Amino acid sequence: MKRQAQVISLLLCVIILATLLSGCKKTSENPAPADPNNATGEANSLVTEKVNLYFSDDQAMYLIAESRDIKLAKDTKNEATIAEAIVNELIAGPNDTKLRATIPKETKLLSLKITDQIAYVDFSEEIKSNHPGGSSGETMTIYSIVNSLTDVSGINKVQILIKGSKVETLVGHEDLTQPLSKYENLVKK
């Protein structure tokens, strides 16, 4: 019995010693500071693009540009990826509390392609079904998209689609059957 108690005591000492030593790991004296923007070394593969996003003023009379930096993968950066990022930022809404979102938050960008300097932007049904309506609201939605995208080099017009198809109008006022050009008169300088 005495021998068994000695063995158990010895085992407990070994376990305690192993536990204590496992927490004593040698670390570098000068560890590199953590980069919060580069958890996996991806900062070298990202580029920042400064874009203008057009949101409505609080009276739905004018579009006001909000400058924003978007990050894109360096190896996939092109007009289409910039345009996709712009549309997704428009859906996310403005940072400035004085500006109003122009696209319902539930809206999804289904696809975006650029052919012959026309951006074909395909939205989910929510852009129409969740739209608050009104002719001014519809104009703000359409031209926030058009004016933001036509700022991108290589895009001169925008064709808005819903679920892959052309629509006559968004909520009954603006003609969407043809690609649209930038409308500068709506932009408040």
N, C-alpha and C positions, 0 to 999 in steps of 0.2 A: 504494500500500500504506500509505503514511504517512497519507493522507487517510482511508482505511478505519479505521485504528487510532484516529484522532481521533474519528471518528463513533461508534465502539464505546465509547470512553472517555466521550464525552459522554452517550450513552444510558445507560451504567451509572451515571453520576453522577445523571442524572435519575431513574432507577429507585430508587437508594438514597435520594435526597432525598425522593421521593414516599413511600417506605416509612416513613422517619423521621417525616415530617409527618403521615401517617395515624394514627400513634399519639399525636399531640399534640392531642387534642381538648379544647377548653375545657369545664370542668365548673362547675357552680354552686358558689359558695364555701360555702354552707350547705345541703347536700342534706337533704331531709326524711328522718328516720330510717325505716328499713324496719319495717313492722309485720308480725311473723311470722304473725299471725292474719288478716291482711287483704292477701293478695298481689294480689288483683284488685278491691279495693274492696267485697268482699262482706260485710264486718262490719256495714255499715249495713242489709243485707237479712236478717241473721240475728238470731234472738232466742234467749235461753237459757231453758229450762224446767227447773225443779228437780223431779225425780221420785224416788219410792221404788221400788227393785227388790227383790224378795224372793228370797233365795237360801237354800239349806239350810245348817243348821249341820253340823258334821263327823259327827254321829251320825244324821242324817236324822230328827231328832225335831221340830225347829222350823224355821220360816222366820224369817230375820233381815233387816230392812230395811237396804239400802245406799242412801244418798242419792247421786244422780248428777245432774249438769247435762248436759242434751242440747241441742244446737243445732239449730234448725229454721229453715227459710226463713220470713221474716215473712209473705210473701204467701200461703203455703200452710198456715200453722199452724192446725190445728183438732183436734178430738178424735181423728180417725182418724190424722192424721200423728203426733200425740203417741203414740198407742197403737202404731203401727208402729215408732216409734223405741224404745219400751219393749221390745217383743218382740225386736227386733234386739239390744238391749243385754243382754237375758236370755240370748240365744243366745251372745253374746260372753263371758258369764260374769262372775263377781264380780271386783272389784279387790282386795278384802280376801282375803288368803291363808288366813284362818281360815274363810272361807265356801266352799261347794261349788256348782258349776254344777248346774243342774237340767235343762237341755235339752242333748241331744247337740250338739256344735259343728257337725256336718255338716248339721244341720237347717236348712232354708230356710223363711222366711215367704213363702208363695205369695200370700196376699192377706189383707186385713183390712177389714171394713166394719162399720159400726154402724147398726143398725136398731132402733127402739123401745127404746133404751138397752141393747141386747144387742150385744156385740162378737162377730162371727163371725170367728174366727181360723183360717185355713187353712194348715196346715203340710205340708211334704214328708214322704214316707214315713220319712225318717231319724229323726223324733221317736219312731217306734215301733220300727223295725228296729234302730236303734243304742242304744236305751234299755238301761241296765244291768239293769232289772227290779226285782222286789221290790215289795211293797205300800207300804213307806215311800218308796221312791224314786219310785214312781208318784204317790203323794200329794204329794210335794215338787214334782214337775214340774208337775202340774196346778194346784196352788194357788199356786205361784210365779207362774204366768201369770195366774190368776184374781185373786189379791190385788193384783198389780202393776197390772193393767188397771182393776180396779174403783176404784182410787184416782183415776182420771181422771174429771173432771166429765163427766156424760153417759153413763157406762157403769155399769150396775148388775149385769149378768150377763155371762158369757162362754160361748160355744159353741165348743168345740174341734172342728175338722174336720181330716181328713187327705185330701189330694188332692181337695178339694172335696166330700167326703162325710162324713156323720156316722159315727162308729164307736161300737161298744158300750163299748169300753174301750181304754185305751192299752196296757197289758200284762197285763190280766186281773183287775184288782181294783176300780177306780173306774168308776162308771157315767158315761159321757159322752154318753148319748142326749139329755139335756136341758141347757139352759143352767145354769151354776153361779154361785152367789153367793159373795161374800167369806167366808172361813172364818177368823175372828179367833183362834180357839182355837189355831191352829198358829203364830201369830206370837209370838215371844219378845220381851217388852217390855224 
